[in-house]
Amino acid sequence: MLFWQSKLVADVAGALLLVPVVIVLGALLLVLNPLFNPGPLIFRQRRMGRDCTSFVAFKFRTMTFASTVRGPDDPVEDQRITPLGRILRRTGLDELPQVFNVLFGEMSLIGPRPDCIHHAERFLAVIPEYRRRYCVRPGMSGLSQIRLGYVVGTEATRAKAVTDIEYIARASFALDLWIVWRTFITVVTGRGD
């Protein structure tokens, strides 16, 4: 219990350190977006949070606008990713605006990644382990992202849930620091999904 209380303090401190990075990157994207990624700077999406409640997560937008979203496993969705958006996704920089979700108390720096509310509701119905990953605040990065990367489909999501439950059981500052390090490597090398 003490770890989770201390983690909240560490999350706020870490998020405050990242705010200037988000501001600088956001200013750069405001200049680049009209040429390489026309449209709004920020994308908002309803995600599932702690105790299966919903919240609005912020990201730098990486796709062109569509009136309907088909789903992450639809190849049409992949075609909507802009060239600049592809770079943001590969490095994970598109997730940086979620530091504001951390400051609002909706997310943690490290924890199970929050899924889109529509996908999460479907997975709750078919994956028994899935609900347990929402007993803690979701994270900007997490153990399942480091181990499994981006997953699609029921069986892959079940593996993600099992990995997230393992993180919750083993959670410590040492594990969080290791995940932060691995996330940093992904940002620097651009080997994310």
C-alpha positions in Angstrom: 0.0 0.0 0.0 2.9 2.4 0.8 4.3 1.8 -2.7 1.1 2.9 -4.4 0.8 6.1 -2.2 4.5 6.9 -2.9 3.9 6.2 -6.6 1.3 8.9 -6.8 3.9 11.5 -5.6 6.5 10.2 -8.0 3.9 10.3 -10.9 3.1 14.0 -10.2 6.8 14.9 -9.9 7.7 13.0 -13.1 4.7 14.5 -15.0 5.7 18.0 -14.0 9.2 17.4 -15.3 7.7 16.2 -18.6 5.4 19.2 -19.1 8.1 21.4 -20.7 8.9 18.6 -23.1 5.3 18.4 -24.1 5.1 22.1 -24.6 8.2 22.3 -26.8 7.2 19.3 -28.8 3.6 20.7 -29.2 5.0 24.0 -30.4 7.2 22.1 -33.0 4.2 20.1 -34.1 2.1 23.2 -34.5 4.7 24.4 -37.1 5.0 20.9 -38.8 1.4 19.8 -38.8 0.1 22.1 -41.5 2.6 20.5 -43.9 2.8 16.9 -42.8 -0.3 16.2 -40.6 -3.1 18.7 -41.3 -5.7 19.1 -38.6 -5.9 19.5 -34.8 -2.8 19.0 -32.7 -4.5 17.0 -30.0 -6.6 13.8 -30.3 -9.0 13.0 -27.5 -10.3 9.5 -26.9 -12.5 8.0 -24.1 -10.4 5.3 -22.4 -11.1 2.8 -19.6 -9.4 3.8 -16.3 -9.1 2.6 -12.7 -12.1 0.6 -11.5 -13.4 0.4 -15.1 -14.4 4.1 -15.1 -14.0 6.1 -18.3 -11.9 9.2 -18.8 -10.7 11.2 -21.8 -7.0 10.5 -22.7 -5.0 13.1 -24.7 -2.5 12.3 -27.5 -0.8 14.1 -30.3 -2.9 13.3 -33.3 -1.3 10.8 -35.8 -4.1 10.0 -38.2 -6.3 11.8 -40.7 -9.9 12.5 -39.6 -12.6 9.8 -40.2 -16.3 10.0 -39.4 -16.3 6.4 -38.2 -13.5 4.3 -36.7 -13.4 0.7 -37.7 -11.0 -0.7 -35.2 -7.3 -1.3 -34.7 -7.1 -4.5 -36.7 -8.7 -2.9 -39.8 -6.1 -2.2 -42.5 -8.0 0.9 -43.6 -7.2 2.5 -40.2 -3.5 2.0 -40.8 -3.8 3.9 -44.1 -5.0 6.9 -42.2 -1.7 7.3 -40.3 0.2 10.4 -41.6 3.9 10.3 -42.3 4.6 12.6 -39.3 2.1 10.5 -37.3 4.1 7.3 -38.1 7.2 8.9 -36.6 5.3 10.0 -33.5 3.9 6.5 -33.0 7.2 4.7 -33.6 8.9 6.8 -30.9 5.9 6.8 -28.6 6.0 10.7 -28.5 2.3 10.8 -29.5 1.5 9.6 -25.9 3.3 12.6 -24.2 0.2 14.7 -23.7 -1.0 12.1 -21.3 1.2 13.7 -18.7 -1.8 16.0 -18.2 -3.9 12.9 -17.5 -1.3 11.9 -14.9 -1.6 15.4 -13.3 -5.4 15.1 -13.3 -5.0 11.8 -11.3 -6.5 9.7 -14.2 -3.3 7.9 -15.1 0.1 7.0 -13.8 3.5 7.2 -15.6 3.8 3.4 -15.4 0.9 0.9 -15.3 -1.4 -1.1 -17.6 -2.1 0.9 -20.8 -5.7 2.1 -21.0 -7.7 0.7 -23.9 -10.3 2.6 -25.9 -13.6 2.3 -23.9 -15.4 0.4 -26.7 -12.7 -2.2 -27.0 -12.3 -2.4 -23.2 -16.0 -3.1 -22.7 -15.9 -5.9 -25.3 -12.8 -7.4 -23.7 -14.4 -7.3 -20.2 -17.1 -9.5 -21.5 -14.8 -12.2 -23.0 -11.5 -12.2 -21.1 -12.0 -13.1 -17.4 -8.5 -11.7 -16.4 -9.1 -8.4 -18.1 -11.0 -6.6 -15.3 -8.1 -7.1 -12.8 -5.8 -4.9 -14.8 -8.0 -1.9 -13.9 -7.6 -2.2 -10.1 -4.8 0.5 -10.5 -4.5 3.7 -12.5 -3.5 3.0 -16.1 -0.1 4.1 -17.3 1.5 6.0 -20.1 3.8 3.0 -20.5 3.8 -0.4 -18.9 5.2 -3.9 -18.7 3.0 -5.3 -21.4 4.1 -2.6 -23.8 7.7 -3.4 -23.1 7.3 -7.2 -23.4 4.5 -7.5 -26.0 4.3 -4.2 -27.9 1.0 -3.3 -29.5 -1.5 -6.2 -29.5 -4.6 -6.9 -31.5 -7.2 -9.5 -31.0 -8.7 -11.4 -28.0 -5.8 -13.9 -27.4 -3.2 -11.2 -27.6 -5.2 -9.0 -25.3 -5.5 -11.9 -22.8 -1.7 -12.2 -22.8 -1.5 -8.4 -22.2 -3.9 -8.7 -19.3 -1.9 -11.5 -17.7 1.3 -9.4 -18.1 -0.4 -6.4 -16.6 -1.6 -8.5 -13.6 2.0 -9.7 -13.2 3.1 -6.0 -13.1 0.5 -5.2 -10.4 1.6 -8.1 -8.3 5.4 -7.3 -8.7 5.1 -3.5 -8.7 8.1 -1.7 -7.2 10.1 1.4 -7.9 12.9 -0.8 -9.3 10.4 -2.4 -11.8 9.0 1.1 -12.7 12.5 2.5 -13.3 13.3 -0.5 -15.6 10.1 0.2 -17.6 11.0 3.9 -17.8 14.5 2.9 -19.1 13.0 0.5 -21.7 10.5 3.2 -22.7 13.3 5.7 -23.1 15.2 3.3 -25.4 12.1 2.9 -27.5 11.8 6.7 -27.9 15.5 7.1 -28.8 15.6 4.2 -31.2 12.1 4.6 -32.7 11.5 0.9 -32.3 8.0 1.2 -30.8 4.7 0.2 -32.4 
